[in-house]
């Protein structure tokens, strides 16, 4: 953590640092999206500091890793708040965000999440800024695409460890699918973690005739489930909710996830100079491709920095973020409504050759 702060400050030495917190899951616990997010946030901080920081003051990133359990998330959030950060990038799951939002509200400190999007996190006057799209919109788009591909009967496996996300996502998908003449053929719940029996979940899914299988959970879990489905001899088409569209899906899934349909809140085929420069920097530093966690966190830091620059005398950071948009992100102008919600476009992709390729 000290190294991260030192790296962020290396190129900008003027004034007292502006501290931004980062609240993400530990990579050792399988939270590849938030590890990716930390990397993207670091690149944004370093870029801003090379350009002079915010009002001549350097930015400093203060990182805390959290587990899925509520108590640990709240303890790490308290540690960041006691460090007097101006705002926090994260958390990355809806369950974590709902656990720590009351603390942020009480302290008057903004949480800017690149990914969390449970219904309870939108449409409210609080200290939560949502850069991801509405969960119901995403589930509806999946239902429309699957039905358009002739996949009307869909068996679903969903992770109860992040029930604030997976439960509402499944409910919205079920309603949308039914409205289009389809049906959820089976619903199999599981809890992500060392005790997960992916073979048992796969067997439960395959007991029910279906046109496609849909996984609502982490990329690592989707990869393991896909492998078990293929090992059990099924060639049924696979799909995964956008939460799964991370490096872990590709790295762990191998050939089993080839052809799998998922979605990203950014365009992986973007050829603009801004995105290409970010992609090159990320590859050079981390020796892998940036995922949606990295892009979302980069954008979160940029939103905060631009709002601080534009803030008028006497405005809180929350007021500044809500009033002074849109903000320039990597791929889009980020508009934030009066409730702190943003609506990025959703880009459907398939896994081809071990990479996410835009759906043709």
C-alpha positions, 0 to 999 in steps of 0.5 A: 500500500505504501508503494502504491501511494509513493508511485502515485506521488512520484511525478507531482510534488506540489501541495498536500496530497488529495487522498482518494480511497480504493475499496476492492476485493483481494486478488487472492480471494478471486476478485480479479475485477477489483484487482483490475480496477486498482490497476486502472485507478493507479494509471489514472492517478499517475496520469493526473499527477504528471499533468499537475494533479488537482489545483496543483495538488497531487493525488494519492491512492489509499487501497484497502482490500475487502472480503465478501462478508459484511463485517470485514467490508465495514471495517475496511471502509471505516479504515479508509474514512479515518484516513480522511479520503475525499472519496472512495472508488468502489466497492465492486459488488452490490452486496459490499456497496450496500454494506458500507453505504450507511457509513459513507452517508454518515461521513458525507464521503462519496462512493464511486463504484465502477460496477455495483448496480443493485436496484437499491443503489439507484434512484436515491439521494445518497453518497453513491455514484453508480457508473455501471448501467441499471441492472434491469436494463442489462437483464432485459437486453440479454433476454431480447438477444437470447430470444432473438437467437432462438434460445427461449428456454434458459437454465440459470445458475446464480451466485448467492454470495452476491445476492444483492446483484444476482437475485434482482438480475435473475428476477428482471431476466425472468420477467423479460424472458417471459414477456418475449415468450420464453421461460427460465427452465431451471434456477440453480443457486450456489455460493461462490467459494472453496466449497462450490461444487461446480460439477453438482451445479452443472448436473443440476442445470443439465437435468432440465432441457434448455436452449442455453445455460446462463451463469450469473456470477464471477468469471472464475465461477462461470469458467468452472461451470462451463468446464463441467458442462462440457465434461458432462458431454453437453454442447448447449450454448453458454452465456454469462451475465456481465459480471463474469466478463473478466480475465478469470473467465478467459484464463480459467475457462480455456476451450470450454468458454469458446463461443460463450456470450457475455457483455461489457460496459465498454467497446473492446474494439475501440480504436480511438487514440485515448483508449489505445493509449490507455490500453498500451499503458496497461499492457506495458505495466501489467502484461495483460489486457485491461478489463471492465474493472480497469476502465471503470476505475480509471473513469471513476478517478477522472470523474472525481478529479474533473469534479474537484477542478470544476467545483465552486466555492462552498460546494461539497464533492457530491454537489460538484459531481452531480452539477458539473458533468458530463465528464470525459471518460476513456470511451464516452462522455459520462453523464450523471443524473441527480441521483448519481446514476449513469447509463453506459451502453452495453456491448455484447461479446463472445469468447473467440480465440481466448479473447472477447470479440464484439458480437457480429 
